Amino acid sequence: MRNIRSAILAVDNGQLAACYSVGMTTTQALRRVILPQALRIGIPNLFNHFIILLKDTSLAFAASVPEILGEAKMIAGRTSQFFEVYIVAALIYWALCSILELVSVILEQRLTKQTGGLRYD
């Protein structure tokens, strides 16, 4: 929740003033101007939290790292091929994190186009 609030506060106050000057209500200004820019600003931080969830809890998706590593440990114990099994587990984890990062980049690019290319770097 702090991430969303800080992203909204990062949008320049002049944006809200500009919305008022063209006759928008506060709701219209938030929906059409402020929130798209705030979402664009907050996406990297939000996706970092998704990746942390993927690593730390079983609530993230259906297979998080503890389950992947638990299965790898059981398979490695049965087959005595520890190196190969843990390499596969690492590749699965890497693929999941890469997919999340790709989704983040695509979403950020779309929001950059939607907000008129405004950059807050």
DSSP file (Angstrom, degrees, kcal/mol; ACC not computed):
  #  RESIDUE AA STRUCTURE BP1 BP2  ACC     N-H-->O    O-->H-N    N-H-->O    O-->H-N    TCO  KAPPA ALPHA  PHI   PSI    X-CA   Y-CA   Z-CA
    1    1 A M     >        0   0    0      0, 0.0     4,-2.2     0, 0.0     5,-0.2   0.000 360.0 360.0 360.0 -36.5    0.0    0.0    0.0
    2    2 A R  H  >  +     0   0    0      1,-0.2     4,-2.8     2,-0.2     5,-0.2   0.866 360.0  56.5 -62.8 -34.7    2.9    2.4    0.7
    3    3 A N  H  > S+     0   0    0      2,-0.2     4,-1.9     1,-0.2    -1,-0.2   0.908 108.5  45.2 -64.8 -41.4    4.2    1.8   -2.8
    4    4 A I  H  > S+     0   0    0      2,-0.2     4,-2.2     1,-0.2    -1,-0.2   0.921 114.0  49.2 -68.5 -43.5    1.0    2.9   -4.4
    5    5 A R  H  X S+     0   0    0     -4,-2.2     4,-2.4     1,-0.2    -2,-0.2   0.922 111.7  48.3 -62.1 -43.8    0.7    5.9   -2.2
    6    6 A S  H  X S+     0   0    0     -4,-2.8     4,-1.1     1,-0.2    -1,-0.2   0.858 109.9  52.8 -67.3 -33.0    4.3    7.0   -2.8
    7    7 A A  H  X S+     0   0    0     -4,-1.9     4,-0.6    -5,-0.2    -1,-0.2   0.900 110.1  48.1 -66.9 -39.7    3.7    6.5   -6.6
    8    8 A I  H >< S+     0   0    0     -4,-2.2     3,-1.0     1,-0.2    -2,-0.2   0.912 111.5  49.9 -66.3 -41.3    0.7    8.8   -6.4
    9    9 A L  H 3< S+     0   0    0     -4,-2.4    -1,-0.2     1,-0.2    -2,-0.2   0.718 101.1  65.2 -69.6 -19.3    2.6   11.4   -4.4
   10   10 A A  H 3< S+     0   0    0     -4,-1.1     2,-0.3    -5,-0.2    -1,-0.2   0.698  79.5  96.6 -76.5 -18.5    5.4   11.3   -7.0
   11   11 A V  S << S-     0   0    0     -3,-1.0     5,-0.1    -4,-0.6    23,-0.0  -0.562  91.8-101.4 -72.4 134.3    3.1   12.7   -9.7
   12   12 A D    >>  -     0   0    0     -2,-0.3     3,-1.5     1,-0.1     4,-0.6  -0.243  18.5-132.1 -59.5 138.3    3.7   16.4   -9.9
   13   13 A N  H 3> S+     0   0    0      1,-0.3     4,-1.8     2,-0.2     3,-0.4   0.751 103.6  71.4 -62.4 -24.3    1.0   18.6   -8.2
   14   14 A G  H 3> S+     0   0    0      1,-0.2     4,-2.5     2,-0.2    -1,-0.3   0.775  87.5  63.7 -64.0 -25.5    0.8   20.7  -11.4
   15   15 A Q  H <> S+     0   0    0     -3,-1.5     4,-1.9     2,-0.2    -1,-0.2   0.925 104.4  45.1 -63.6 -43.8   -0.9   17.8  -13.1
   16   16 A L  H  X S+     0   0    0     -4,-0.6     4,-2.2    -3,-0.4    -2,-0.2   0.897 112.6  51.3 -66.7 -40.0   -3.8   18.0  -10.8
   17   17 A A  H  X S+     0   0    0     -4,-1.8     4,-2.0     1,-0.2    -2,-0.2   0.893 108.8  51.6 -63.6 -39.2   -3.9   21.8  -11.2
   18   18 A A  H  X S+     0   0    0     -4,-2.5     4,-1.1     2,-0.2    -1,-0.2   0.886 108.3  51.9 -64.6 -38.0   -3.9   21.4  -15.0
   19   19 A C  H ><>S+     0   0    0     -4,-1.9     5,-2.5     1,-0.2     3,-0.5   0.918 109.8  48.6 -64.1 -43.0   -6.8   19.0  -14.7
   20   20 A Y  H ><5S+     0   0    0     -4,-2.2     3,-1.3     1,-0.2    -1,-0.2   0.867 106.1  58.2 -63.4 -35.3   -8.8   21.5  -12.7
   21   21 A S  H 3<5S+     0   0    0     -4,-2.0    -1,-0.2     1,-0.3    -2,-0.2   0.763 106.0  48.3 -70.2 -23.3   -8.0   24.2  -15.2
   22   22 A V  T <<5S-     0   0    0     -4,-1.1    -1,-0.3    -3,-0.5    -2,-0.2   0.343 125.8-100.0 -97.3   7.6   -9.6   22.3  -18.0
   23   23 A G  T < 5 +     0   0    0     -3,-1.3    -3,-0.2     1,-0.3     2,-0.2   0.635  69.4 149.3  92.9  15.3  -12.7   21.6  -15.9
   24   24 A M      < -     0   0    0     -5,-2.5    -1,-0.3    -6,-0.2     2,-0.1  -0.522  42.6-127.0 -79.7 149.0  -12.1   18.0  -14.7
   25   25 A T     >  -     0   0    0     -2,-0.2     4,-2.5     1,-0.1     5,-0.2  -0.387  31.9-101.6 -81.1 171.8  -13.4   16.8  -11.4
   26   26 A T  H  > S+     0   0    0      2,-0.2     4,-2.5     1,-0.2     5,-0.2   0.900 123.8  50.9 -62.5 -40.4  -11.1   15.2   -8.9
   27   27 A T  H  > S+     0   0    0      2,-0.2     4,-2.5     1,-0.2     5,-0.2   0.923 111.5  46.9 -63.2 -45.1  -12.4   11.8   -9.8
   28   28 A Q  H  > S+     0   0    0      1,-0.2     4,-2.8     2,-0.2     5,-0.4   0.910 112.1  50.9 -63.3 -41.7  -11.8   12.4  -13.5
   29   29 A A  H  X>S+     0   0    0     -4,-2.5     5,-2.4     2,-0.2     4,-2.1   0.920 112.5  46.0 -63.4 -43.9   -8.4   13.8  -12.9
   30   30 A L  I  <>S+     0   0    0     -4,-2.5     5,-2.8     3,-0.2    -2,-0.2   0.934 117.7  42.7 -63.1 -46.2   -7.4   10.8  -10.8
   31   31 A R  I  <5S+     0   0    0     -4,-2.5    -2,-0.2    -5,-0.2    -1,-0.2   0.888 125.3  30.8 -70.7 -39.4   -8.7    8.3  -13.3
   32   32 A R  I  <5S+     0   0    0     -4,-2.8    -3,-0.2    -5,-0.2    -2,-0.2   0.747 135.9   8.9 -95.2 -25.2   -7.5    9.9  -16.5
   33   33 A V  I  X5S+     0   0    0     -4,-2.1     4,-1.4    -5,-0.4    -3,-0.2   0.754 123.1  42.9-122.4 -55.9   -4.2   11.6  -15.5
   34   34 A I  I  ><S+     0   0    0     -5,-2.4     4,-2.7     1,-0.2     5,-0.2   0.953 112.9  46.5 -69.9 -52.7   -2.9   10.9  -12.0
   35   35 A L  H  ><S+     0   0    0     -5,-2.8     4,-2.8    -6,-0.2     5,-0.2   0.884 110.0  52.2 -64.2 -40.6   -3.4    7.1  -11.7
   36   36 A P  H  > S+     0   0    0      0, 0.0     4,-1.8     0, 0.0    -1,-0.2   0.918 114.7  43.9 -60.2 -39.2   -1.9    6.2  -15.1
   37   37 A Q  H  X S+     0   0    0     -4,-1.4     4,-2.0     2,-0.2    -2,-0.2   0.898 114.1  49.9 -69.9 -39.3    1.2    8.2  -14.3
   38   38 A A  H  X S+     0   0    0     -4,-2.7     4,-2.6     1,-0.2    -1,-0.2   0.891 109.7  51.1 -66.2 -38.8    1.4    6.8  -10.8
   39   39 A L  H  X S+     0   0    0     -4,-2.8     4,-1.4     1,-0.2    -1,-0.2   0.902 108.7  51.7 -63.8 -40.6    1.0    3.3  -12.1
   40   40 A R  H  < S+     0   0    0     -4,-1.8    -1,-0.2    -5,-0.2    -2,-0.2   0.886 113.7  44.4 -62.2 -39.7    3.8    3.9  -14.6
   41   41 A I  H  < S+     0   0    0     -4,-2.0     4,-0.4     1,-0.2    -2,-0.2   0.884 117.1  45.0 -71.1 -39.4    6.0    5.2  -11.7
   42   42 A G  H  X S+     0   0    0     -4,-2.6     4,-2.4     1,-0.2     5,-0.2   0.581  86.6  89.6 -85.8 -11.0    5.1    2.4   -9.3
   43   43 A I  H  X S+     0   0    0     -4,-1.4     4,-2.6     1,-0.2     5,-0.3   0.905  84.7  51.7 -58.7 -47.4    5.4   -0.7  -11.7
   44   44 A P  H  > S+     0   0    0      0, 0.0     4,-1.6     0, 0.0    -1,-0.2   0.923 113.8  44.7 -57.4 -42.7    9.1   -1.5  -11.1
   45   45 A N  H  > S+     0   0    0     -4,-0.4     4,-1.7     2,-0.2    -2,-0.2   0.902 112.7  51.2 -67.7 -40.8    8.6   -1.5   -7.3
   46   46 A L  H  X S+     0   0    0     -4,-2.4     4,-1.7     1,-0.2    -1,-0.2   0.913 110.4  48.5 -63.1 -42.7    5.4   -3.5   -7.5
   47   47 A F  H  X S+     0   0    0     -4,-2.6     4,-2.1     1,-0.2    -1,-0.2   0.820 105.6  58.4 -70.3 -28.8    7.0   -6.2   -9.7
   48   48 A N  H  X S+     0   0    0     -4,-1.6     4,-2.0    -5,-0.3    -1,-0.2   0.901 106.4  49.4 -62.1 -38.8   10.0   -6.3   -7.3
   49   49 A H  H  X S+     0   0    0     -4,-1.7     4,-2.4     2,-0.2    -2,-0.2   0.869 107.5  54.0 -67.7 -35.9    7.5   -7.3   -4.6
   50   50 A F  H  X S+     0   0    0     -4,-1.7     4,-2.2     2,-0.2    -2,-0.2   0.907 108.9  48.8 -62.4 -40.7    5.9   -9.9   -6.8
   51   51 A I  H  X S+     0   0    0     -4,-2.1     4,-1.9     2,-0.2    -2,-0.2   0.885 109.4  52.1 -67.3 -37.9    9.4  -11.5   -7.3
   52   52 A I  H  X S+     0   0    0     -4,-2.0     4,-2.6     2,-0.2     5,-0.2   0.916 109.5  50.2 -63.0 -41.9   10.0  -11.4   -3.6
   53   53 A L  H  X S+     0   0    0     -4,-2.4     4,-2.2     1,-0.2     7,-0.5   0.901 107.4  54.3 -60.6 -40.4    6.6  -13.2   -3.1
   54   54 A L  H  < S+     0   0    0     -4,-2.2    11,-2.0     1,-0.2    -1,-0.2   0.888 115.3  39.5 -60.4 -39.0    7.7  -15.7   -5.7
   55   55 A K  H  < S+     0   0    0     -4,-1.9    -2,-0.2     9,-0.2    -1,-0.2   0.858 124.4  34.2 -79.0 -35.7   10.9  -16.4   -3.7
   56   56 A D  H  < S+     0   0    0     -4,-2.6     2,-0.3    -5,-0.2    -3,-0.2   0.709 110.6  41.2-101.8 -22.0    9.5  -16.3   -0.2
   57   57 A T     <  -     0   0    0     -4,-2.2     3,-0.4    -5,-0.2     8,-0.2  -0.871  58.9-136.1-131.9 160.4    6.0  -17.7    0.0
   58   58 A S  S    S+     0   0    0     -2,-0.3     6,-0.1     1,-0.2    -1,-0.1   0.454  98.0  76.4 -88.6  -1.9    3.8  -20.4   -1.4
   59   59 A L  S    S+     0   0    0     -6,-0.1     2,-0.7     4,-0.1    -1,-0.2   0.724  72.5  92.4 -78.4 -21.0    1.0  -17.9   -2.0
   60   60 A A  S    S-     0   0    0     -7,-0.5     3,-0.1    -3,-0.4   -10,-0.0  -0.649 106.7 -42.9 -80.6 115.9    2.8  -16.6   -5.1
   61   61 A F  S    S-     0   0    0     -2,-0.7     3,-0.2     1,-0.2     0, 0.0  -0.099  89.4 -67.9  57.1-161.1    1.5  -18.5   -8.1
   62   62 A A  S    S+     0   0    0      1,-0.3     2,-0.5     2,-0.0    -1,-0.2   0.690 123.8  39.6 -95.4 -21.2    1.2  -22.2   -7.8
   63   63 A A        +     0   0    0     -3,-0.1    -1,-0.3    -4,-0.0     2,-0.2  -0.905  68.2 175.8-134.3 106.6    4.9  -23.0   -7.5
   64   64 A S    >>  -     0   0    0     -2,-0.5     4,-2.3    -3,-0.2     3,-0.5  -0.510  48.8 -90.0-100.9 177.1    7.2  -20.9   -5.5
   65   65 A V  H 3> S+     0   0    0    -11,-2.0     4,-3.2     1,-0.2     5,-0.3   0.875 121.9  57.1 -58.1 -43.4   10.8  -21.4   -4.8
   66   66 A P  H 3> S+     0   0    0      0, 0.0     4,-2.1     0, 0.0    -1,-0.2   0.907 111.4  44.2 -57.3 -38.5   10.4  -23.4   -1.6
   67   67 A E  H <> S+     0   0    0     -3,-0.5     4,-2.5     2,-0.2     5,-0.2   0.903 114.0  49.8 -70.3 -40.0    8.2  -25.9   -3.4
   68   68 A I  H  X S+     0   0    0     -4,-2.3     4,-2.3     1,-0.2    -1,-0.2   0.936 115.1  43.5 -62.6 -45.6   10.6  -26.1   -6.4
   69   69 A L  H  X S+     0   0    0     -4,-3.2     4,-2.3     2,-0.2    -1,-0.2   0.855 111.8  54.1 -70.5 -33.5   13.6  -26.6   -4.1
   70   70 A G  H  X S+     0   0    0     -4,-2.1     4,-1.9    -5,-0.3    -2,-0.2   0.927 111.4  44.9 -64.0 -44.5   11.6  -29.2   -2.0
   71   71 A E  H  X S+     0   0    0     -4,-2.5     4,-2.7     2,-0.2     5,-0.2   0.901 111.8  53.1 -64.2 -40.6   10.8  -31.2   -5.1
   72   72 A A  H  X S+     0   0    0     -4,-2.3     4,-2.9    -5,-0.2     5,-0.2   0.902 107.8  51.2 -62.7 -39.9   14.4  -30.9   -6.3
   73   73 A K  H  X S+     0   0    0     -4,-2.3     4,-2.0     2,-0.2    -1,-0.2   0.910 111.8  46.6 -63.6 -41.6   15.7  -32.2   -3.0
   74   74 A M  H  X S+     0   0    0     -4,-1.9     4,-1.6     2,-0.2    -2,-0.2   0.920 115.2  45.5 -66.8 -43.3   13.3  -35.2   -3.1
   75   75 A I  H  X S+     0   0    0     -4,-2.7     4,-2.6     1,-0.2     5,-0.3   0.919 112.8  50.7 -66.0 -43.2   14.2  -36.0   -6.8
   76   76 A A  H  X S+     0   0    0     -4,-2.9     4,-2.3    -5,-0.2     5,-0.3   0.878 108.7  52.5 -63.2 -37.1   17.9  -35.6   -6.1
   77   77 A G  H  < S+     0   0    0     -4,-2.0    -1,-0.2    -5,-0.2    -2,-0.2   0.859 113.3  44.1 -65.8 -35.3   17.7  -37.9   -3.1
   78   78 A R  H  < S+     0   0    0     -4,-1.6    -2,-0.2     1,-0.1    -1,-0.2   0.895 126.1  29.4 -73.9 -41.3   16.1  -40.6   -5.2
   79   79 A T  H  < S-     0   0    0     -4,-2.6    -2,-0.2    -5,-0.1    -3,-0.2   0.604  91.8-134.8 -99.6 -13.2   18.3  -40.3   -8.3
   80   80 A S     <  +     0   0    0     -4,-2.3     2,-0.4    -5,-0.3     3,-0.2   0.774  69.5 121.9  59.8  28.5   21.6  -39.1   -6.6
   81   81 A Q     >  +     0   0    0     -5,-0.3     4,-2.0    -6,-0.3     5,-0.2  -0.620  26.6 157.3-115.0  69.2   22.0  -36.5   -9.4
   82   82 A F  H  >  +     0   0    0     -2,-0.4     4,-2.6     1,-0.2     5,-0.3   0.919  66.9  50.7 -64.3 -48.2   22.1  -33.5   -7.2
   83   83 A F  H  > S+     0   0    0      1,-0.2     4,-2.0     2,-0.2    -1,-0.2   0.930 113.0  44.6 -59.1 -49.5   23.9  -31.1   -9.6
   84   84 A E  H  > S+     0   0    0      1,-0.2     4,-2.1     2,-0.2    -1,-0.2   0.908 114.4  49.0 -63.6 -42.9   21.6  -31.7  -12.6
   85   85 A V  H  X S+     0   0    0     -4,-2.0     4,-2.2     1,-0.2    -1,-0.2   0.915 112.8  46.6 -66.0 -42.8   18.4  -31.5  -10.5
   86   86 A Y  H  X S+     0   0    0     -4,-2.6     4,-2.3     2,-0.2    -1,-0.2   0.830 109.4  55.0 -71.5 -29.6   19.4  -28.2   -8.8
   87   87 A I  H  X S+     0   0    0     -4,-2.0     4,-2.2    -5,-0.3    -1,-0.2   0.923 109.2  47.7 -64.4 -43.3   20.5  -26.7  -12.1
   88   88 A V  H  X S+     0   0    0     -4,-2.1     4,-2.2     2,-0.2    -2,-0.2   0.913 111.5  50.4 -63.6 -42.0   17.0  -27.5  -13.5
   89   89 A A  H  X S+     0   0    0     -4,-2.2     4,-2.3     1,-0.2    -1,-0.2   0.907 110.5  49.7 -62.0 -41.1   15.4  -26.0  -10.3
   90   90 A A  H  X S+     0   0    0     -4,-2.3     4,-2.7     1,-0.2    -1,-0.2   0.888 109.9  50.9 -64.6 -38.7   17.5  -22.9  -10.8
   91   91 A L  H  X S+     0   0    0     -4,-2.2     4,-2.5     2,-0.2    -2,-0.2   0.878 109.2  50.8 -66.6 -37.4   16.5  -22.6  -14.4
   92   92 A I  H  X S+     0   0    0     -4,-2.2     4,-2.4     2,-0.2    -2,-0.2   0.942 112.8  45.9 -64.0 -46.6   12.8  -22.9  -13.5
   93   93 A Y  H  X S+     0   0    0     -4,-2.3     4,-2.4     1,-0.2     5,-0.2   0.927 113.0  50.1 -60.7 -45.7   13.2  -20.1  -10.9
   94   94 A W  H  X S+     0   0    0     -4,-2.7     4,-2.5     1,-0.2    -1,-0.2   0.901 110.1  51.0 -59.8 -42.3   15.2  -18.0  -13.4
   95   95 A A  H  X S+     0   0    0     -4,-2.5     4,-2.4     2,-0.2    -1,-0.2   0.917 109.8  49.3 -63.4 -43.4   12.5  -18.5  -16.0
   96   96 A L  H  X S+     0   0    0     -4,-2.4     4,-2.1     1,-0.2    -2,-0.2   0.926 113.7  45.5 -62.5 -44.3    9.7  -17.4  -13.6
   97   97 A C  H  X S+     0   0    0     -4,-2.4     4,-2.3     1,-0.2    -1,-0.2   0.882 112.1  52.1 -66.7 -37.3   11.6  -14.3  -12.6
   98   98 A S  H  X S+     0   0    0     -4,-2.5     4,-2.5    -5,-0.2    -2,-0.2   0.890 108.1  51.3 -65.7 -38.9   12.4  -13.5  -16.2
   99   99 A I  H  X S+     0   0    0     -4,-2.4     4,-2.5     2,-0.2    -2,-0.2   0.931 110.6  48.4 -63.6 -44.9    8.8  -13.8  -17.2
  100  100 A L  H  X S+     0   0    0     -4,-2.1     4,-2.1     1,-0.2    -2,-0.2   0.905 111.9  49.5 -61.3 -40.7    7.8  -11.4  -14.4
  101  101 A E  H  X S+     0   0    0     -4,-2.3     4,-2.3     2,-0.2    -1,-0.2   0.899 110.5  50.2 -65.4 -40.0   10.5   -8.9  -15.5
  102  102 A L  H  X S+     0   0    0     -4,-2.5     4,-2.6     2,-0.2     5,-0.2   0.914 110.0  49.8 -64.3 -43.3    9.3   -9.1  -19.1
  103  103 A V  H  X S+     0   0    0     -4,-2.5     4,-2.6     1,-0.2     5,-0.2   0.903 110.4  51.8 -61.2 -40.6    5.7   -8.4  -18.1
  104  104 A S  H  X S+     0   0    0     -4,-2.1     4,-2.4    -5,-0.2    -2,-0.2   0.926 110.8  46.7 -61.2 -46.1    6.9   -5.5  -16.0
  105  105 A V  H  X S+     0   0    0     -4,-2.3     4,-2.4     2,-0.2    -2,-0.2   0.917 113.6  48.2 -64.3 -43.8    8.9   -4.0  -19.0
  106  106 A I  H  X S+     0   0    0     -4,-2.6     4,-2.3     2,-0.2    -2,-0.2   0.928 113.4  47.1 -63.3 -45.2    5.9   -4.5  -21.4
  107  107 A L  H  X S+     0   0    0     -4,-2.6     4,-2.3     1,-0.2    -1,-0.2   0.899 111.7  50.9 -63.9 -40.4    3.5   -2.9  -19.0
  108  108 A E  H  X S+     0   0    0     -4,-2.4     4,-1.9    -5,-0.2    -1,-0.2   0.898 110.1  49.7 -64.3 -40.4    5.8    0.0  -18.3
  109  109 A Q  H  X S+     0   0    0     -4,-2.4     4,-2.0     2,-0.2    -2,-0.2   0.906 110.8  49.8 -65.3 -41.5    6.2    0.6  -22.0
  110  110 A R  H  X S+     0   0    0     -4,-2.3     4,-2.4     1,-0.2    -2,-0.2   0.918 112.0  47.4 -63.3 -42.5    2.5    0.6  -22.6
  111  111 A L  H  X S+     0   0    0     -4,-2.3     4,-2.4     2,-0.2     6,-0.2   0.835 107.7  56.4 -70.0 -30.1    1.9    3.0  -19.8
  112  112 A T  H  <>S+     0   0    0     -4,-1.9     5,-3.6     2,-0.2     6,-0.4   0.916 110.7  44.6 -64.3 -42.1    4.7    5.3  -21.1
  113  113 A K  H ><5S+     0   0    0     -4,-2.0     3,-1.2     3,-0.2    -2,-0.2   0.909 113.6  50.8 -65.7 -41.2    2.8    5.5  -24.4
  114  114 A Q  H 3<5S+     0   0    0     -4,-2.4    -2,-0.2     1,-0.3    -1,-0.2   0.869 109.6  49.3 -66.5 -37.1   -0.5    6.0  -22.7
  115  115 A T  T 3<5S-     0   0    0     -4,-2.4     3,-0.4    -5,-0.1    -1,-0.3   0.305 123.9-100.6 -88.1  11.4    0.8    8.8  -20.5
  116  116 A G  T < 5 -     0   0    0     -3,-1.2    -3,-0.2     1,-0.2    -2,-0.1   0.747  68.7 -63.6  81.5  23.5    2.3   10.6  -23.5
  117  117 A G  S   <S+     0   0    0     -5,-3.6     2,-0.2     1,-0.2    -1,-0.2   0.654  79.5 165.6  78.1  15.0    5.9    9.5  -22.9
  118  118 A L        -     0   0    0     -3,-0.4     2,-0.4    -6,-0.4    -1,-0.2  -0.486  19.1-159.8 -65.9 131.6    6.3   11.3  -19.6
  119  119 A R        -     0   0    0     -2,-0.2     2,-0.2     1,-0.0   -78,-0.0  -0.933  21.0-172.2-119.1 138.1    9.4    9.9  -17.9
  120  120 A Y              0   0    0     -2,-0.4    -2,-0.0     1,-0.1    -1,-0.0  -0.531 360.0 360.0-123.4  63.6   10.3   10.0  -14.2
  121  121 A D              0   0    0     -2,-0.2    -1,-0.1     0, 0.0   -80,-0.0   0.401 360.0 360.0-103.5 360.0   13.8    8.7  -14.1
